[in-house]
Amino acid sequence: MKTNLIYLAVALVMIALTGCSGKSTAESGVSDSLTVDTILANPETFVGQSVTIEGVVSHLCKHGGRKAFLLGSDVNTMIRCDATPEMGNVFPQETIHQPLRVTGVVMESRLDENTIRELEMNRQGQIERITEQQGAEEAANFSNAPTGCETERKAAGQEEVETFAAQMADYRRRIAERDSIEGKPYLSTYYIQATAYEMLPQ
């Protein structure tokens, strides 16, 4: 009986010491973050889950820094992180080319034929307004200009696709391929809806 009491006392002391001297993940230098490659290897299994990932910021979108692209193991592997009100709606400019730890929810965006048709209708409306207000030449320049930024096209697998028409044609081709192989008539894009971030030492 006395021996059991001694073991119990030792156990309680160990628990107390652990509680007093315990460190957070960040303080202890141990990271439980996932890599970009891990998420993208099987992204559908993470949809709806809160995750923490680490990567170097390759690019911030020019519209106020609301989108940051984290690199994986190479320049062709990246995931988009969208800033939310919880983290101030923006990634600061000083995060470019810096290692970042981002916490957020993995989201899936689906693109199907109906979405493509809606995009085409909106685009046609833009062209008609430009034609009316600025002339046919400006409208033609708009039609032939690259859509989106180069980094966003790369993240969507369209690095070599620039014009809107070519982009829509590429989407339709890829949707048809996926439908024939997987029975899914849509494309999936995965991104992180970021709720917090932390700059890491280089």
Secondary structure, 3 states (H helix, E strand, C coil): CHHHHHHHHHHHHHHHHHHHHCCCHHHHCCCCCEEHHHHHHCHHHCCCCEEEEEEEEEEECCCCCCEEEEECCCCCCEEEEECCHHHCCCCCHHHCCCEEEEEEEEEEEEECHHHHHHHHHHHHHHHHHHHHHHCHHHHHHHHHCCCCCHHHHHHCCCCCCCCHHHHHHHHHHHHHHHHHHHCCCCEEEEEEEEEEEEECCC
